[in-house]
Amino acid sequence: MTTPKLGLATFTLRRLDVSLPEMIRAAGNAGFDGIELVHRIHETFDAEAVDRAFEATGLERVGVHVWLHELEADLDGLVAQYGAVGVETFVIPYHPESNFRTTARLHTLVERLNAVGEALDARGCHLLYHPNHWDMVPLFDGSVLGRVPSLRLTDRLPFDGGPVRHLRRVEDELLRRRNRLFDTAFIALGATEDNTVETLLERTPFGVLVREVSPTVAFEVDLTFFHQQGYDPAAVLDLLGDRVRRVHAKDLVRDGYTPGGWPAFVNAGDGEVDFKRAVAAADRNGVEWVLFENGHAVDPLECIRRGHDYLRRYLPAERPPPSPSEAPVHALD
C-alpha cells in the first residue's frame, strides 16, 4: 500500500482568470504532486498545451469534477476530451437533488450514479461522488413531501447546454433556498444532535448512497463538510475504509455558520479541522490523494503555497516497495 500523495484542486485558483496550463504550472511551482481539474472552470482547452504543462511540471493527472447531468448528456465526448490529457477519473462534485431529503429521490440518484459508473467502467474510467454538507442532514421522509413530484421544468426538457442550462441554474438556486429552510427546521428540532458515524450511515442521504451505489462508484470525501456537520473526519474515513479514494482538505471556522449555507473557508491551519488525525486516517485506509482546496482564497497563489507547506508536514514519508522476500508468494497451478 502506497502513501497518499498531495494534490491541488484547481477550484482554488478560479479567481486568477488564467489558462489551465498556467494553473498547472502554478501547482507545480507550489510543490504539489498532482492536480484535479474542474470542468466548469475550463470546459475548453488546448490538449497539446495542457499535456506540455503536465510534462514540464511532472504533475500527475488526478481527475476532473463534472456535473452528473453533463456526464449523462455527453459521456463519450467528456471521456474523449479528458482522455486526451490523460484524465480517467470523473468526480461528481455534488448533486442538489439530494436536498429533497427523501429516500424516493435518493433511489433515483443511486440509479443514475450506478448507470454512469458502469458506463465509465466499461470505458476503462472511474467515477467518484463528492458529498456536500447537505448530504449529512438526516432524511425527512414525510408522508406529503415524499410524494411530491419534481417541479423542475428542466427535468422535462432536453439538456442542450444553452438556455436550458441557465434555467437549470435558476431552479437549482430556488431549490437550495427552499431546502435551506428545511435544514434550519431540522437543526432547530435537534435532528442532528446525534452525529456519530453510525448515525451518518443510518439516517442521512450520504448513508443511503454508501449502502446502495454499486462498486463502480467510490467516494471523494471532503473533510471540511463532515467537520462542519459535527462528524469526526478521521472516524468517517475509518468507517468507510477503501470506499474512499481521495479526500479534499480545506479548513474552516464554524462561527457564524448559517444552517444550509456555506461555511467560512480559511487558509489551511487557520481553522478547526484536525488535519493531523485526518491525514493519518487517510493513510491507514489506503486513500490515494489528499487534495488541498480553498475556493474562497483571497490570494490564490499564497493560499496554495501555504496549503502545500501545511499539509505536507502531515503526510508520511513514501513507503519503499516491498523487497522480494516480503512479496506475497502465489502457488503455481
Order of alpha helices (4+ residues) and beta strands (2+ residues): beta-alpha-beta-alpha-beta-alpha-beta-alpha-beta-alpha-alpha-alpha-beta-alpha-alpha-beta-beta-beta-alpha-beta-alpha
